[in-house]
Amino acid sequence: HPQESVCTTMASSQDLARMANKLRAHSVRMTTVAGSGHPTTCMSCAEIMSTLFFKQMKWDPQDSSAADVDVFVLSKGHAAPILWAALSEAGAVKEDLLSLRKMGSVLEGHPTFRSPWVRVASGSLGQGLNATLGMALARKGKGQQGRFYCLMGDGESYEGSVWEAAELASHAGCDNLVAIVDVNRLGQSQATMLGHDMDVYKGRWESFGWNTIVVDGHDVNALLAAYELAETCSGRPTAILAQTFKGKGSDLVSNKDGQHGKPIPKDKMDAVIAEFGDIDVSLPVVTRRYGFAKSQRPQFTTSPAYTKGDKVATRNAYGKALLQLGEQGDSVWCVDADVKNSTMSEAFKKANPGRFVDCFIAEQNMVGVALGLAYEGVVPFAATFACFFARAFDHIRMAGYSAPPNLLLAGSHCGVSIGQDGPSQMGLEDIAMMRSVWGSIVFYPSDAVSAEKCVAAAANHGGIAYIRTNRPATEVIYDNSEEFVVGGSKVVRSSEKDVVTIVGAGVTLHEAAKAADALSKSGINARVVDLYSVKPVDEATLRKAAEETKCIFVVEEHCPYGGLADAVRMAAGAVPVHSIAVSGRPMSASPEELLAWAGLDAASIEASVRKVLA
């Protein structure tokens, strides 16, 4: 490893204690001026913030994009004011702290991407450890130095996603990961389940295989000693359980229920700040970095090699595309939730075992880990059944406010065409979910060629992308050289005499094409559009269809809400848009039976068109 720079941070314990109180004073003043916020949760973690930012962490306050540094993630996002205060005191942010929560200020009420110092947006509790674990796994997998500190609240430690992360971190031996739990006893509306029962907290973390240290969270020397012990622990992550008091430092609010999310009244602010004592301190942060270069990402390509007419499932093509991308640089990783032999990412694991993260059956953690990987120069693909992303949707939603460089999600087994496995395995709501995420794109390829090309396009586009794949094999209809782009579509049937447009994707595109062929035999010409890019849609093609045909039918293996039909309606204007979707609760049956039951097979589509045109 490159030699890390020598530590020249000479802050004394007394200085760090004074800085903690200064951070408390900032937090009180900021929230009082803002008229909202969470000062008491900031006051409980002041010593943790002081010791991390002004003594322990190796970081560069002048470079928010630095890759060769230690990383801090604030999982208890409502403590954002003390994060902004620490960054300000370190010279990292120049914004006026009193702009907290004001329109246009990057100093938001909870951390988001608007501050370049925030890797992971937080505030929806229980998610920070998942992403921090992903970062730690990436750094460890690359053989690069660095430590990852995740500050959590005790209340959020009851979230199941926390323990999904805790279990995997121990299994993976992530000794570069430190979870710091601010055990301040009080939640929002009442005391937490365990209060200050530190023995039970300790037993829980130890039972998950963590090196666990209980400390007085207001003792800077105890905290520094705990950080040192964490660094010497090999093969296990460390949990530092810091016993603290909410509202520490002020008799007005310390350890008192009912003070969550309540600023100090203006007429009491000065008196409360005076209780903190001497806060006349300034601690310069000396840049300390590990010295390795930021990884570079290539421009990805795929080279499909299929024969028209062959039948290939798009999930299989997804797996082949992953293998090709994996050969184009070591930035591509895959994350799985024990379905790799169904989503077809298994071949990638065999070829690149060091770049594959098995999260087992824990979809929330899978998405969180993938998000963390993205901030360490990784292009992460996380795949599971489309329906199971519903369990992780809050993590996906919050990723929209993290604005990651890449987060690629692939949902297989969508729609009723999976057949006999039944509705618990059918992705019928996933397009609606993924379309609603800020900054996302959504691909829904219909054949193997388009699937491979969409995988590369998603990786090159950056940001959050969702790729929807099918279980049944579908006919290859495109030349291997065909190109597919974000916001594009393909017109696969058309004439100058088209009277109706049928829009499909995935399995339904092939059924729509069959229906169009049958309609043409009786003189009804139907245009068929492959809407492989569901978000953004090809507005120009859809508007042209709306102008040139009488109506549009949208045929989709999805519930009637939020899917292809809604995307088409937003683009097509006033033309009638008829939705043929899965409008009832499905059941176990053959794929053919279910497509017919839902009105999605060729014969049903033909009948629906004839009925409207009659």
N, C-alpha and C positions, 0 to 999 in steps of 0.2 A: 504494500500500500504506500502511496505518497505520504511523506511525513507531514503531520498536521502542524500548523503554526504554534509557536509557544504561547501559552496562556499568560497574558499580562493584565488580566482583570484582578486588581488587588483590593477590591471592595472588602471592608471589614464587616464583621457581623453587626456591629453597631450601625454602620452605614446602610446595610441591607435592611435592618429593622426600620430605620428612618425612611428609607425609600418605600418600604411597605406602607407606612403611614401616609407618605406623600401620595401614593397611588390610591389609598382610601380617600384622601381629601379630594383628589381629582374626581373620583367616582361620585362622591357626594355632590360636589359642585356641579358636575356635568348633568346629573339626573335632576337635580333641583331646578337648574336653569331650563332644562328641557321640559320639565313638568311631568315626566314619566321615566320609567326605567327601573332597574333593579340594584340599588346601591348596596343592600345588605348582603346579597350573594357575592358582590365584588369584595366587600369588606372581609368576608370569611376566607378568601383565597389570596389576600394581599401578600403574605410572606411567600407563598408558593410562586407567585408571579415575580416578586422581587429577586428571589434566589435563582430562578430559572433564567430570567432575561439579563440580569446584571452580574451573574457569577458562573452559572453552570453551563449554559448552552454556548456552543460554538456557532456563531452566526455573523452575518454582515448587515448592519443596520442601513447600509447604503445600497443594498442590492436585494430587492424582494424576489428576484427571479433566480437567485443563487441555487445551484443544485448540490454543491459540495458542502453543505452545512447541516447542523441539527435542525429538527423540525418540531414546531409546537402546534398542536391542534386544540382549540377550545371547544370541547364537546358541549359543555354547559354554556350555550351561546348567549343566555341572558346576562352573563357576566361580561358582555362586550365592552362596557365602559372601561373596565380595568385593563382590558387588552389594548384599547386605544391609548389609555394613559401610559402604559408601559412602553408602547412603541413610540409615543411622543417623547417621553423622557429619554429614550435611547437615541433620539434623533432620526427615527425611521419614518415617521409621518410628520408632515408640516401643517396639516389642517388644524384649525382652531378647535380645541377640544370642546368648547362650548357650542359648536355646531352640531353636537350629537343629536341625532333623530330629526334634524331639520331637512327640508326638501333640498336635494342637490348635494348634501353632504355624503361623503363616503363612509362617515362614521355612523353607521346605521345601528338600529336598536339591537339587532343580532347580526353577527358577521355574515357578509355575503361577498361575492366576487368583486364588488365595486371597489373594495380595498385590495390592492395588489398583494398585501401581506396575508390575505386569507386564501388558503388552499381549498378548504372545505367549509361550505356554508353550514351553519349550525343554528340550533334553536328548536328544531324538532328533535327532542332528546333521545339519547341512546344510539346515535349514529357515528359519533366521532371516532370511537375505538375501531369500528370496522374499517374506516378509511385509513386510519393511522396504521393499522395492521397491514393494509395493502402496501403502503409506502415502505414499511419496514421489511416486508417480504421482498419487494423489488430491490431495495438496497442490498439486502443480504444475498439475494440470488445473483446479483451482479458482482458480489465480492467487494463492495464499496463501503467505506466507513460512514458513520453517522448514527445518531441516536434520535429516537422519536418519542416525544412526550405528549401524552393526551390527558388533558385536565377534564375530569368528569365531576358531575354532582352525585351525591349519594342517592338522591331521588331517582335519577335516571338509571341507576344501576339495577333497577328492577325490570328494565326492558329486556325482553328475550334476546334482542339483537346483540346486547352487550355480552351475553354469555355464549352466543354463537361465535363471537370474535375471541372471547377468552379461551374457549376450547381449542379453536384452530391455532391460536398463537402459541399455546403450550405444545400442541402436537407438532408444530413446525419448528419449535425451538427458537423462537424469535427473541433472542437475548438483547437485541438492540431496541426493544420496545418497552416503554415505561408508562403504565397507567397510573395517574395520580387521582385518587378519589377524595374530593373535598367533603368530608363527612361532617356537615354542619348541623345535622339533626333535624332541621325544619324544612318541610316542603312548601308548596304554595298555599294549601288550605289547612294543613295540619302537620304534626310531626311525622317523620318518615316511619316506615314499618319497624325498623331496628333502632331508630334513635342513635344513641352513642354506644351501642353494644359492639365494641370493636372486636371482641373475641369471635362473635358470629361472623362479622364481615371477614375477618382474617381466615376463619375456617372455610368459608365459601371460596375465596380466591385460592387458598392453598389446595382445596379439593379439585380445582381445575388445573393444578400443576404449576401455579405461579409462585415465584419467589416473593413472599409477602412481608412487608415491613410496616408496622404501625408506629406512627410518630405524632408528636404534638405539632399540629400544622401551623402553629404560631411561633414556633421555635426555629429560627433560621439555622442554627447549628445542627439541630436534629434533621432538618430537611437536607442540608448539604451532606451530612453523613449518609443519609438514605440514598441520595443520588450516587455517592461514591460506592456504596454497597451494590447498587444496581449495576454499575459499570463492571464490577468484579464478578458478577454472576454469569456463568457460562451455561448456555443450553436451555435457559428458561427466561421468559419475560418476567418483569418485576411489576408488582402492584404496591404502590405506596399509599397506605390508608392514613390520611391526615385528619386527625380529630380537630375540628375547628368549631367556631361559634359564628353563626349568622349574625351580621351586624357588629362584629368584633371591633372594639375600640371606642364604642359610644354606649354609655349607660342608657341612653334613650331607646335604643333598638337592639342591643346585644342579647342574643339568645331568647328573643321574645317572639312569640307566635303572632301572626297577623300582620307582619311587616313585609311580606314578599311583594315585590313589584310596586313599592310605595316610596317615592322620593321623600327625602327629608323636607319638611315645610320650610319655606323661605325664611321665616322669622326665627328658625332654630338652626339654620345651616351653619352660621359662623360659630355658634356654641359647640355644635357637634365636631366641627373641624378642629376647634381649639382643644378638644379632648385628646386628639391624636398626638399632641405635644410637638416636639421639635421636628419639623419636616423640611428644614433648610438643608437640603442635600442634593447633589448632582453627581451622578455616577456615569462617566463616559464608558461606552461599550467599545472595546477594541475588537476590530475585525479578526475573526478566527475562522479559517476555512480548511477543508481537508485537502484540496488541491487537485481534484480530478475534474475532467472536462464534462460538460453537459452532452448527453447522447443526442445524436442526430437521427431524424426519421427519413427514410427514403420515400420516393414516390412509388406507390404500389401498383402493380399490374397483375392481371391474370391472363392465362392463355388457354381458354376452353378448347377441348378436343373431343367434340361430340359429333354424331351423325344425325342429321335431321330425320325425325321419325322414331328415333330411339326413345325409350321411356326411362327417365331418370328422375328420382325424387329431388326436389330442390334442397332438402336437408343434406342429401349426399353431395350435391354440388357445393354447398356451403363448406362441408368438410374438406373437399378438394381445394377450394379457394384458400382456406386457412393454411394448408400445407404449402401452397405456392407463396403466400405472403410471408410465412415463417422462414422461407429460404432467402428472402430478400433483405435480411437484417435481423438482428437479435432483439429488435424493439417490440415485436409481436408476441404477446402472451395470451394464454387462454385460461379462463376461470370456469369451473364447473360445479354443479350441485348434484353429482351422482347420476347424471343422465348422459354422460359423454358417448355411450354406445347407442344412444337414440338421437342425440343432436348431431352426431357424427364429428365431434371434435376429438374422438379417441385416437385417431391416426396422428393428430398433431402431438398428443402427449407421447406417443411412442417415438416420434421423430425428435421431439424437443422436451424431454422430461423436466429439464431445469426451468422451463418457461411455462409450466402448467401448474395451476393452483387448484387442488382438489378441496373444495369447501364442504364436501359431503352434503347432506340434505339440510341446507341452511341458506335459503335464497336471499334473505336480507343481508347476510354477511357476504354472500357472493357479489352482490351489486356494490356493497360498500368497499370490499376489497378491490374490486375492479376500478372503482373511482379513485382509490388511493394509488393504485398502480399508475394511473394516468398522470399523476403529478410527479412521477419519478422517471419520466421519459419513455414510458411504456405505452404501446397501443393495445389496450386490453379488449378481448372479446369474451363476453360472459354469455353463456347459453344455457337455456333450460326450456321446458315446455312453455309455450306462450302463456298458458293459463297461470302458471306458477309465478310469473312476474307480478301478479296481483298482490301476492304476499309481500313483495318488496317495493310496492309502488311508492310508498312515502320516501324511501331512499332515492328512487328515481326522480320523484318530484323535487326533492331537495337538491339533487345533482343539477337540476336546471338553474339553481341559484348559486351553484359552485362554478358553473360554466367551464367544465374540464376541457383540456386540449383534445381528449378523445375519450369516449365511453361508448363502446359498441356492444349492443345487446341483440341477441338472436333468439327468437322464440319459434320453436318448432311445434308440430302437432296442433296446428290451428284448425279450427272449424270442425264441422260434423264429419268430414271425410276421413277422420281417424277411425271411425267405425265402432267396433264392439266395445272398446274400452269405456265408452260412455261419457256423460257430460262432465264428470270431475276432471277429465283429462283434456277437454276441448277448449282451445283458446277462442273465446267468443266475445271478449270485451277488450282485448289487448290493443287493437288499433285506436280505440277511443282513449285509452290510457296514454298511449305513447304520443298521439297527436297533441294531447293537452300539455305536454311538458315543454317549458320554455326552451327555445333554441334547438329543439329536436328535429331530425328528419326521419321519415319512415319509408322503407322500401318493402315491396311485396312482389317478388319475382314470380314468374309463371313457368319458367323452364330452367334447365340447367345452365344454359349460356347466360341468361339474364341474372341468375343467382350468383354465378361467379363474378360477373362484371359489377353487380351491385355491392358485393362484399368489398371489392377494391375501391369503388367510388365512395363508399361509406368511410373507409379508413382514410382516404385522401382528403375527404371533406373536413374532418375534424369535428369536435363537439360531440353531442349525443346523437347516436343513430340507432334505429331499431330495424332489424331485418326479420321479416316474417317468412318462415319456410313451412312447406307441406310435407306430410308423411307419405301420401300416395305418389307413385311415379307418374309423371306427366310427360307428354310428348315434347321432344326438342323441336321447337318451331323456328328458331333463329339461327342464322349463320354464326359461326364462331367469331367472325370479325365484327359483328354488330356491337355498337356502342350503347351504353346505358348511363345516363347522367342524372344528377340530382335535379328534380323538377321536370323530368321528361316523361314521355309516354310513347307508345307505339300504336299505330293504326294498323290492325292486322286484317281487316276486311273493309272495303270501301268501294263506292262507285259514285257516279254523278247523279244517280237516281235514288240515293239513300233517303228513306223516309223516317227511319228510327235509328237511334244509336244505342248500342248495348255496351256498357262498361263493366269490365271484370278484372280480376287479378288472381293469381294462383290457380287453383283447380277450376274456379268458375270461368276463367277466361276461355278455357278449352271447351267447357259446356256452352258458353256464349257463342263461340265460333261454330260449333255444331248446329246450334239453333239458327244462326244466321244462314248457314248453308241450306237448312231445311226450309226456311222462310223464302229464300230466293227462288226455290223451285216453284212457288206459287206467285211469283212476281213481287214479293215484298223484299226490297233491298234494305239490308241492315248494316250499318257501320259498326265495327267492333273495335273497341279501344282497350289496350292493355295499360291499365293505370298502375304501372309498377312503382312509380313514385307517388305515394299517397300524401306525403307532406315533404316539401311543397308539391302541389299538383301542377300539371301542365295546363295552365289557365287558357292559353291560346288555343290549344287543340279542343278543349272542352267548349269554349265559347264558339269556335267555328262549328262544332257539331250542333250546338244549340241553335245557331243561325240557319244551318242547312238541313236540319231534320226536325220533325214535328215534336219529338219528345226523346227523353233519355231514360233508359232502364239501367239501374246499377245492381249488379248481381254479386253478392258477397257472402262468404262463410264467416259471418260476424253477426252480432246482434244488430237490431235496426238503428241503434243510437251511437253516434260518434264515429262511425266507420267510413267506408268509401262513399256511401250515398251522401252523407253530410259534407264530406270534402267536395264532392261534385256540386252539390247545391250552392256552396259558397262561391264557386267559380262560374257556374253556368248561366246565371242570370235568371230571367223570368220563365224560361222554358220549363214545362212540367218534367219533374224528375221522379220516376217511379222506383221505389226500393223493393228489391227481392232479397230478403235477408233471413236469418234464422230467427223467426218471430215467436217461436214456442220453445218450451223446455224440451231439449232432445233426450234421447234414450239410447240404450245399446241396440245396435243393429248393424247391418253391413254398410259400408260406405255408399254403395249404390242406393240402398233403401233410404238412407238418411238424406242423401242429396235430393231424391225424389220427394220425400216427406216435407223437406224445407222449401220445395219449389225451385231448387237450384240446378237440377239436371237439365239437359238440353230440351227434352220434351216439355217440361214445365215452363221453361223460359219461352219457348216457342208459343205455348198456349197463352201465356201472360201477355205477350206482345200482340198476338192476334185479337185477344179480348179488348185491349185498349184501342187498337186501330179499327176495330169493327164499327 
